[in-house]
Amino acid sequence: MVGQREVDEDGNTPRKRFGEAVRDARELWSAGKMSQTELARKARTSKSAISRIERGIPPIPAGLPPLLDQIFETDGLFKRLYDEACADNFPAQYRRRMGIEPLAAAIAEWSPTVIPGLLQTAPYARALFRAGDPRAGEREIANKVATRMARKEVLRGGSAPDFSVIVCESVIRRVVGGPDVMRDQLSALLSRGAHPTTVLQVLPLDAGTHGLMDGAMSILTTPDGNPVVYTEGIQSGTMIDDEAAVRHLTRLYDVLTASALSPGASASVIRELMEAL
C-alpha cells in the first residue's frame, strides 16, 4: 500500500529537499564551491552517489547524514531532513509512528506474525517485501529495505530507548527467505536479545488465548513519559493516544510478558531453532 507523498508548495518531496540541501551546502561551503568529488572523498562515498543524492534519486545511505552535518557544521540539519525522507517512504497512517519512534524513551513490541521491523535483517526484510509485492521492481524493493534498515539506528548509541519485544513462537519457526536467511535472522535476534537495554521473549504456542491475538502492537513512551500505542494490520495502522485505551492495551501487554518464556529460555529456543536450520 502506497501512501500520499509529502510534497511542499514548490512540488518537492523530502528526498528532493535533502538533495537540494546537499547541493546548496556544497556550493556555499566556506564561501567557495566544493566539487562532488571532494565531498565524496570527505563523506567516504562515491561521486556518483553524491550526484544521485543531489538529484533526489534514492537511496540515501544511513551513515551519510551525520557525516554531512559534521562536514558542513549544520547542527543536525541533514539528520532531520533524512528522517523526513525516511518517513515519506511510509504510507500516511504510519508516519506519526515514524515521527515518534526516534524520540522514544522506551519501545515495547508484540508481533504474532513476523520479526518486528526494528529487528529484521536486510535479507529477511527483502523476502517479506518481495512476497508482499511480486510485481515490484528491484529498485523499489531495495529502497524499502534500505528505509527499514535505517529505522534500526534508533537502537544504536548511548541514547537508545529501553526495548522490549515479545514474538509468537510461530514467528521464529516460520522460515522466511530460506534456511540461510532465517538462520542469520535468528542469530541477529540472539545478538539483540543479549543487549543490556533489550528484553526479548518468545510466547510459546501452547500459551493459550490472550488479549492481543488480533494483531501486532507497539507501545512507544515519549521522553515526557507519556505512552502511545500503535496497532497494525495487513494494510493499516492506527495510533492510539486515548488514556483509557492506552492503559488497557498496556495492561494486556504486561499480561503477555508474564505468559511468555523468560529471556533466557527464549534465547535457548531461538538457538535450538537456529542450529536446526
C-alpha positions in Angstrom: 0.0 0.0 0.0 1.5 3.3 -1.0 0.6 6.5 0.8 0.3 10.0 -0.4 3.8 11.5 -0.6 4.5 14.7 1.4 5.0 17.4 -1.2 5.7 21.1 -0.3 4.2 24.1 -2.1 7.1 24.0 -4.6 6.3 20.4 -5.5 9.4 19.0 -3.8 9.4 15.7 -1.8 11.5 15.3 1.4 14.1 13.3 -0.6 14.4 16.1 -3.2 14.8 18.7 -0.4 17.6 16.6 1.1 19.4 16.5 -2.3 18.9 20.3 -2.7 20.3 20.9 0.8 23.4 18.8 -0.1 24.0 20.7 -3.3 23.4 24.1 -1.6 25.8 23.3 1.3 28.4 22.0 -1.1 28.3 25.1 -3.4 28.2 27.6 -0.5 30.7 25.8 1.7 33.5 28.1 3.1 32.2 30.8 0.7 33.5 28.7 -2.2 32.5 25.7 -4.1 33.2 22.1 -3.2 33.1 19.6 -6.1 31.1 16.4 -5.9 34.4 14.5 -6.0 35.8 16.4 -3.0 32.6 15.9 -1.0 32.5 12.2 -1.9 36.0 11.9 -0.5 35.2 13.7 2.7 32.0 11.7 3.1 33.7 8.4 2.3 31.4 7.6 -0.6 31.5 7.9 -4.4 31.0 10.9 -6.7 28.1 9.0 -8.4 26.4 8.5 -5.1 26.6 12.3 -4.3 25.3 13.1 -7.8 22.3 10.7 -7.4 21.5 12.1 -4.0 21.6 15.7 -5.2 19.1 14.8 -7.9 16.8 13.2 -5.4 17.4 9.6 -6.5 17.3 7.1 -3.7 18.6 5.6 -1.6 20.4 7.9 1.0 22.9 5.8 2.9 22.0 5.8 6.6 25.5 6.8 7.7 25.7 9.8 5.3 23.6 12.5 7.1 25.7 12.7 10.3 28.8 12.9 8.2 27.3 15.8 6.2 26.3 17.6 9.4 29.9 17.2 10.6 31.5 18.3 7.3 29.2 21.4 6.9 28.7 22.0 10.6 25.0 22.1 10.1 23.9 21.1 13.6 21.7 18.1 12.7 20.1 19.6 9.6 20.8 16.7 7.4 19.8 14.2 10.1 16.4 16.0 10.3 16.0 16.0 6.5 16.9 12.4 6.4 14.3 11.4 9.0 11.7 13.3 6.9 12.8 11.5 3.8 12.6 8.1 5.5 9.1 8.8 6.9 7.9 9.8 3.4 8.6 6.2 2.3 5.8 5.0 4.5 2.0 5.3 3.9 0.4 8.3 5.7 -1.0 6.3 8.5 2.5 5.1 9.5 4.2 8.5 9.6 3.1 9.6 13.0 4.7 6.5 14.4 7.8 7.2 12.4 8.0 10.6 13.9 7.7 9.4 17.5 10.0 6.3 17.2 13.4 8.1 17.0 12.5 10.2 20.1 11.0 7.4 22.2 12.4 6.7 25.7 11.1 3.2 25.6 9.6 0.9 22.9 7.7 -2.3 23.6 6.7 -4.6 20.7 4.4 -7.5 20.2 4.3 -9.5 16.9 2.3 -12.6 16.2 3.3 -12.9 12.6 6.8 -11.6 11.6 10.0 -10.4 13.2 9.4 -6.7 14.1 10.9 -4.3 11.7 13.4 -2.9 14.1 15.0 -6.4 14.4 14.8 -7.5 10.8 17.9 -8.3 8.8 18.1 -6.9 5.2 17.6 -10.4 3.6 14.6 -11.2 5.8 13.0 -7.8 5.0 13.7 -8.3 1.3 12.0 -11.6 1.4 8.9 -10.1 3.1 8.7 -7.2 0.6 9.1 -9.5 -2.4 6.4 -11.8 -1.2 4.1 -8.9 -0.4 4.5 -7.3 -3.9 5.7 -9.8 -6.5 5.4 -7.1 -9.3 7.7 -4.6 -7.6 10.9 -3.7 -9.3 14.3 -4.4 -7.8 15.0 -0.7 -7.1 11.7 -0.3 -5.3 12.4 -3.4 -3.1 15.9 -2.1 -2.4 14.6 1.3 -1.4 12.1 -0.3 1.0 14.8 -2.5 2.5 17.1 0.5 2.9 14.4 2.5 4.7 13.6 -0.3 7.1 17.3 -0.8 7.9 17.7 2.9 8.5 15.0 2.7 11.2 17.3 0.4 13.3 19.5 3.4 14.0 17.2 4.3 16.9 18.6 1.2 18.8 22.2 2.3 18.5 24.2 4.7 20.6 24.0 5.9 24.1 20.5 7.4 23.8 18.9 4.2 22.5 15.5 3.5 24.1 14.7 0.7 26.5 13.5 -2.0 24.2 11.1 -4.9 25.0 10.0 -7.4 22.4 7.6 -10.4 22.5 7.2 -12.6 19.4 5.0 -15.6 19.0 6.8 -18.9 18.7 5.3 -19.3 15.2 7.4 -16.2 14.1 10.7 -17.8 14.8 9.6 -21.2 13.4 8.4 -19.8 10.1 11.3 -20.0 7.6 11.3 -16.7 5.7 13.7 -16.4 2.7 15.1 -19.9 3.1 17.2 -21.6 5.8 20.3 -19.4 5.4 18.3 -16.1 5.6 16.3 -17.4 8.6 19.5 -18.7 10.4 21.1 -15.2 10.1 17.9 -13.6 11.3 17.7 -15.8 14.4 21.3 -15.0 15.1 20.6 -11.3 14.9 17.7 -11.8 17.3 20.1 -13.5 19.8 22.6 -10.7 19.4 20.0 -8.0 20.1 18.5 -10.0 23.0 21.9 -10.1 24.7 22.0 -6.2 24.6 21.6 -4.8 28.2 18.8 -2.4 27.2 16.8 -5.1 25.4 14.4 -7.8 26.8 13.4 -10.4 24.2 10.8 -13.0 24.9 9.0 -15.8 23.0 5.4 -16.5 23.6 5.0 -20.3 23.3 2.4 -21.8 21.0 0.7 -23.5 24.0 0.3 -20.3 25.9 -3.4 -20.2 25.1 -5.8 -17.4 24.4 -4.7 -13.8 25.2 -6.0 -10.3 24.6 -3.5 -9.3 21.8 -4.2 -12.2 19.3 -5.7 -9.8 16.7 -2.5 -8.2 15.5 0.8 -6.5 16.1 1.2 -3.7 18.6 3.9 -1.2 19.7 3.9 0.9 22.8 6.1 4.0 22.4 6.9 6.0 25.5 7.7 9.6 24.8 10.5 11.5 26.6 8.0 13.1 28.9 6.8 9.7 30.0 3.5 9.5 28.1 2.9 6.2 26.2 1.1 5.9 22.9 0.1 2.7 21.2 0.4 1.8 17.6 -1.6 -1.2 16.3 -1.1 -2.7 12.8 -3.0 -4.8 10.4 -2.0 -6.1 6.9 -2.5 -2.7 5.2 -3.5 -0.4 8.0 -2.0 1.2 11.1 -3.7 3.1 14.0 -2.1 5.4 16.6 -4.0 5.3 19.9 -3.4 8.0 22.5 -6.7 7.9 24.4 -5.6 7.5 28.0 -8.0 4.7 28.9 -7.4 2.7 25.7 -3.6 3.0 26.2 -3.9 1.8 29.8 -6.0 -1.1 28.7 -3.6 -2.2 25.9 -0.6 -1.7 28.1 -2.1 -4.0 30.7 -2.7 -6.7 28.0 1.0 -6.4 27.1 2.0 -6.8 30.7 -0.1 -10.0 31.0 1.6 -11.2 27.8 5.1 -10.7 29.3 4.0 -13.0 32.2 2.8 -15.7 29.8 5.9 -15.6 27.6 9.1 -17.5 28.2 11.9 -15.8 30.2 14.6 -14.1 28.2 17.0 -16.9 29.0 14.5 -19.6 28.0 13.6 -17.6 24.9 17.2 -17.4 23.8 17.5 -21.2 24.2 14.5 -21.8 22.0 15.9 -19.4 19.3 19.3 -21.0 19.5 17.9 -24.5 19.1 15.9 -23.5 16.0 18.8 -21.7 14.5 21.1 -24.7 14.9 18.4 -27.0 13.4 18.3 -25.0 10.1 
